Amino acid sequence: MSLVTLRDKYEGETTPYKFDFSKDLDDGESLASAVVTASVYSGTDASPSSIVSGAASISGNIVTQTITTGVPGVIYQLTCAVTTQSQDPGTWIPPKQNATGYTKTQTGFVVVMPDTVTL
């Protein structure tokens, strides 16, 4: 698992978040599928998975997931899990951390800020 830096967002904002797996892949290895999940790291939200909007998309070695709404003050933990594949299934590729075809993950944290602040 790798820790990534994700930017904070405002409550009403819909934002694409990117997870770059370039450094996690061996030569000839690519992303086959990706799923992003959300959980509460700090604070209270009865349904943290509702901030994940739609399915994650893959472009090269980068996974993009749209995140929307959220509860102000809550810190969400976003985890991106990918399954990899080899360009040539018959070719053995020496692993960096996991063998080809295994799941690799990146995790980051997002703070949701209120749209307006009353002083």
Backbone as CSV, one residue per row, in Angstrom:
resi,resn,N_x,N_y,N_z,CA_x,CA_y,CA_z,C_x,C_y,C_z
1,MET,0.838,-1.174,0.000,0.000,0.000,0.000,0.887,1.242,0.000
2,SER,0.498,2.224,-0.789,1.199,3.504,-0.848,0.284,4.604,-0.333
3,LEU,0.867,5.581,0.332,0.124,6.738,0.795,0.303,7.859,-0.219
4,VAL,-0.815,8.471,-0.651,-0.766,9.559,-1.634,-1.364,10.821,-1.028
5,THR,-0.973,11.964,-1.572,-1.495,13.244,-1.115,-2.687,13.632,-1.981
6,LEU,-3.812,13.901,-1.329,-5.022,14.345,-2.024,-5.424,15.698,-1.458
7,ARG,-5.953,16.554,-2.310,-6.321,17.899,-1.849,-7.671,17.894,-1.137
8,ASP,-7.867,18.871,-0.262,-9.146,19.045,0.416,-10.189,19.514,-0.588
9,LYS,-11.467,19.403,-0.228,-12.539,19.873,-1.111,-13.613,20.570,-0.309
10,TYR,-14.410,21.391,-1.007,-15.558,22.028,-0.385,-16.762,21.105,-0.484
11,GLU,-17.689,21.270,0.442,-18.869,20.412,0.555,-19.636,20.290,-0.758
12,GLY,-19.896,21.381,-1.439,-20.693,21.361,-2.663,-19.900,21.083,-3.924
13,GLU,-18.619,20.872,-3.768,-17.719,20.696,-4.908,-17.695,19.232,-5.370
14,THR,-17.668,19.053,-6.685,-17.463,17.737,-7.279,-16.083,17.765,-7.926
15,THR,-15.207,16.867,-7.477,-13.801,16.936,-7.846,-13.268,15.588,-8.309
16,PRO,-12.530,15.558,-9.431,-11.852,14.311,-9.814,-10.542,14.170,-9.029
17,TYR,-10.327,13.001,-8.460,-9.082,12.690,-7.763,-8.318,11.648,-8.564
18,LYS,-7.005,11.827,-8.650,-6.169,10.934,-9.456,-5.216,10.130,-8.573
19,PHE,-5.083,8.854,-8.909,-4.152,7.948,-8.262,-3.196,7.452,-9.345
20,ASP,-1.923,7.804,-9.223,-0.923,7.469,-10.237,-0.131,6.233,-9.790
21,PHE,-0.275,5.137,-10.530,0.384,3.881,-10.189,1.667,3.647,-10.986
22,SER,2.162,4.669,-11.678,3.353,4.523,-12.530,4.532,3.895,-11.795
23,LYS,4.789,4.327,-10.584,5.950,3.835,-9.833,5.702,2.456,-9.215
24,ASP,4.458,1.995,-9.217,4.111,0.717,-8.597,4.111,-0.448,-9.581
25,LEU,4.231,-0.138,-10.882,4.103,-1.180,-11.902,5.459,-1.626,-12.437
26,ASP,5.559,-2.901,-12.741,6.748,-3.442,-13.388,6.663,-3.179,-14.890
27,ASP,7.782,-3.317,-15.601,7.782,-3.175,-17.058,6.806,-4.181,-17.652
28,GLY,5.970,-3.721,-18.568,5.005,-4.593,-19.225,3.741,-4.839,-18.437
29,GLU,3.657,-4.289,-17.239,2.477,-4.468,-16.394,1.555,-3.269,-16.574
30,SER,0.250,-3.495,-16.604,-0.710,-2.408,-16.779,-1.895,-2.605,-15.837
31,LEU,-2.719,-1.579,-15.742,-3.902,-1.638,-14.888,-5.044,-2.301,-15.641
32,ALA,-5.654,-3.305,-15.029,-6.773,-4.021,-15.650,-8.108,-3.538,-15.115
33,SER,-8.183,-3.244,-13.817,-9.430,-2.763,-13.213,-9.091,-1.937,-11.987
34,ALA,-10.051,-1.105,-11.575,-9.833,-0.239,-10.420,-11.147,0.016,-9.696
35,VAL,-11.058,0.083,-8.379,-12.206,0.421,-7.538,-11.720,1.377,-6.457
36,VAL,-12.464,2.465,-6.254,-12.150,3.416,-5.191,-13.250,3.333,-4.141
37,THR,-12.844,3.206,-2.878,-13.800,3.161,-1.774,-13.516,4.307,-0.819
38,ALA,-14.552,4.712,-0.084,-14.423,5.791,0.889,-14.881,5.303,2.250
39,SER,-14.135,5.704,3.271,-14.530,5.420,4.649,-14.200,6.650,5.484
40,VAL,-14.769,6.708,6.677,-14.509,7.838,7.564,-13.236,7.563,8.352
41,TYR,-12.282,8.477,8.270,-11.068,8.411,9.069,-11.279,9.141,10.391
42,SER,-11.954,10.306,10.310,-12.232,11.100,11.508,-13.530,11.868,11.293
43,GLY,-14.380,11.879,12.299,-15.652,12.571,12.197,-16.797,11.576,12.082
44,THR,-17.966,12.089,11.653,-19.153,11.243,11.554,-19.850,11.445,10.225
45,ASP,-20.042,10.354,9.509,-20.839,10.311,8.283,-21.405,8.901,8.209
46,ALA,-22.732,8.791,8.275,-23.383,7.481,8.284,-23.229,6.725,6.972
47,SER,-22.982,7.443,5.880,-22.830,6.770,4.579,-21.657,7.363,3.795
48,PRO,-20.444,7.096,4.229,-19.274,7.694,3.568,-19.116,7.269,2.114
49,SER,-19.626,6.104,1.746,-19.491,5.647,0.360,-20.261,6.526,-0.616
50,SER,-21.202,7.353,-0.106,-21.998,8.204,-0.999,-21.180,9.331,-1.625
51,ILE,-19.965,9.589,-1.128,-19.151,10.643,-1.756,-18.499,10.165,-3.050
52,VAL,-18.452,8.844,-3.249,-17.870,8.282,-4.476,-18.936,8.337,-5.560
53,SER,-18.655,9.085,-6.622,-19.627,9.295,-7.693,-19.226,8.526,-8.948
54,GLY,-20.018,7.517,-9.297,-19.740,6.740,-10.501,-18.582,5.787,-10.316
55,ALA,-18.161,5.208,-11.429,-17.070,4.232,-11.416,-15.738,4.923,-11.670
56,ALA,-14.689,4.320,-11.182,-13.339,4.817,-11.449,-12.992,4.560,-12.911
57,SER,-12.185,5.452,-13.490,-11.739,5.260,-14.872,-10.222,5.122,-14.890
58,ILE,-9.739,4.370,-15.880,-8.303,4.128,-16.034,-7.832,4.742,-17.345
59,SER,-6.737,5.503,-17.262,-6.084,6.037,-18.448,-4.585,5.826,-18.263
60,GLY,-4.049,4.842,-18.955,-2.639,4.499,-18.774,-2.420,3.941,-17.387
61,ASN,-1.562,4.603,-16.607,-1.259,4.157,-15.246,-1.987,4.976,-14.183
62,ILE,-2.954,5.794,-14.617,-3.643,6.693,-13.701,-5.118,6.305,-13.581
63,VAL,-5.591,6.245,-12.326,-6.998,5.992,-12.032,-7.611,7.318,-11.597
64,THR,-8.770,7.654,-12.153,-9.481,8.877,-11.772,-10.831,8.507,-11.192
65,GLN,-11.155,9.109,-10.062,-12.441,8.888,-9.412,-13.036,10.229,-9.027
66,THR,-14.307,10.446,-9.368,-14.999,11.672,-9.006,-15.547,11.536,-7.587
67,ILE,-15.289,12.575,-6.784,-15.772,12.627,-5.397,-16.682,13.846,-5.278
68,THR,-17.835,13.661,-4.626,-18.820,14.727,-4.524,-19.343,14.853,-3.095
69,THR,-19.907,15.983,-2.788,-20.508,16.321,-1.486,-19.610,15.959,-0.312
70,GLY,-20.171,15.323,0.716,-19.436,15.018,1.938,-19.927,15.871,3.081
71,VAL,-19.553,15.496,4.289,-19.955,16.207,5.501,-18.815,17.120,5.936
72,PRO,-19.089,18.429,6.078,-18.029,19.351,6.494,-17.380,18.909,7.809
73,GLY,-16.054,18.971,7.845,-15.295,18.605,9.024,-14.865,17.153,9.074
74,VAL,-15.445,16.334,8.213,-15.092,14.917,8.200,-13.833,14.713,7.345
75,ILE,-12.956,13.841,7.826,-11.795,13.429,7.037,-12.110,12.043,6.487
76,TYR,-12.123,11.945,5.163,-12.421,10.681,4.487,-11.130,10.001,4.059
77,GLN,-11.110,8.702,4.174,-10.001,7.906,3.665,-10.449,7.301,2.345
78,LEU,-9.753,7.650,1.263,-10.037,7.090,-0.056,-8.987,6.034,-0.358
79,THR,-9.448,4.847,-0.719,-8.544,3.762,-1.065,-8.823,3.323,-2.493
80,CYS,-7.782,3.352,-3.317,-7.880,2.913,-4.706,-7.178,1.561,-4.820
81,ALA,-7.945,0.540,-5.182,-7.393,-0.809,-5.363,-7.434,-1.152,-6.847
82,VAL,-6.298,-1.548,-7.384,-6.218,-1.921,-8.800,-5.769,-3.369,-8.935
83,THR,-6.219,-3.984,-10.006,-5.722,-5.300,-10.391,-4.891,-5.093,-11.639
84,THR,-3.708,-5.712,-11.663,-2.800,-5.524,-12.790,-2.826,-6.717,-13.733
85,GLN,-2.282,-6.479,-14.918,-2.141,-7.565,-15.888,-0.855,-7.355,-16.669
86,SER,-0.324,-8.442,-17.202,0.884,-8.388,-18.011,0.487,-8.182,-19.459
87,GLN,1.312,-7.447,-20.227,1.054,-7.261,-21.658,1.044,-8.605,-22.362
88,ASP,1.927,-9.481,-21.938,2.030,-10.825,-22.507,1.885,-11.814,-21.363
89,PRO,0.692,-12.445,-21.217,0.458,-13.315,-20.072,1.481,-14.442,-19.937
90,GLY,2.179,-14.807,-21.005,3.155,-15.879,-20.946,4.534,-15.432,-20.508
91,THR,4.723,-14.128,-20.337,6.030,-13.595,-19.972,6.116,-13.388,-18.466
92,TRP,7.171,-13.924,-17.872,7.385,-13.708,-16.446,8.026,-12.351,-16.254
93,ILE,7.479,-11.570,-15.318,8.010,-10.248,-15.021,8.438,-10.237,-13.561
94,PRO,9.703,-9.903,-13.270,10.116,-9.876,-11.864,9.319,-8.832,-11.082
95,PRO,8.770,-9.196,-9.945,7.919,-8.269,-9.197,8.695,-7.219,-8.420
96,LYS,8.081,-6.027,-8.300,8.629,-4.993,-7.425,8.103,-5.245,-6.011
97,GLN,6.779,-5.269,-5.884,6.169,-5.509,-4.582,5.188,-6.672,-4.658
98,ASN,4.473,-6.773,-5.732,3.482,-7.826,-5.915,3.697,-8.445,-7.291
99,ALA,3.300,-9.666,-7.449,3.386,-10.309,-8.757,2.298,-9.758,-9.672
100,THR,2.516,-9.867,-10.971,1.530,-9.433,-11.951,0.219,-10.150,-11.708
101,GLY,-0.881,-9.432,-11.802,-2.196,-10.014,-11.593,-2.684,-9.854,-10.166
102,TYR,-1.891,-9.241,-9.333,-2.283,-9.035,-7.950,-2.879,-7.648,-7.760
103,THR,-3.444,-7.423,-6.590,-4.027,-6.133,-6.268,-2.971,-5.231,-5.635
104,LYS,-2.955,-3.974,-6.065,-2.089,-2.950,-5.486,-2.996,-1.817,-5.028
105,THR,-2.635,-1.162,-3.932,-3.504,-0.113,-3.405,-2.737,1.171,-3.114
106,GLN,-3.492,2.268,-3.195,-3.020,3.576,-2.756,-4.122,4.173,-1.891
107,THR,-3.722,4.859,-0.824,-4.672,5.470,0.093,-4.307,6.926,0.308
108,GLY,-5.344,7.765,0.383,-5.160,9.181,0.670,-6.306,9.691,1.517
109,PHE,-6.172,10.911,2.001,-7.173,11.492,2.894,-7.684,12.800,2.318
110,VAL,-9.013,13.015,2.455,-9.656,14.219,1.952,-10.449,14.849,3.085
111,VAL,-10.189,16.121,3.349,-10.960,16.881,4.330,-12.039,17.639,3.573
112,VAL,-13.281,17.522,4.034,-14.378,18.283,3.430,-14.599,19.548,4.244
113,MET,-14.524,20.698,3.566,-14.700,21.981,4.203,-16.088,22.539,3.879
114,PRO,-16.675,23.340,4.758,-17.986,23.935,4.467,-17.880,24.913,3.308
115,ASP,-18.986,25.016,2.538,-19.019,25.970,1.421,-18.916,27.405,1.895
116,THR,-19.553,27.710,3.032,-19.516,29.059,3.580,-19.196,28.987,5.067
117,VAL,-18.604,30.032,5.552,-18.269,30.111,6.966,-18.946,31.337,7.548
118,THR,-19.665,31.144,8.638,-20.318,32.260,9.328,-19.452,32.679,10.495
119,LEU,-19.100,33.964,10.517,-18.248,34.466,11.600,-19.069,35.192,12.624
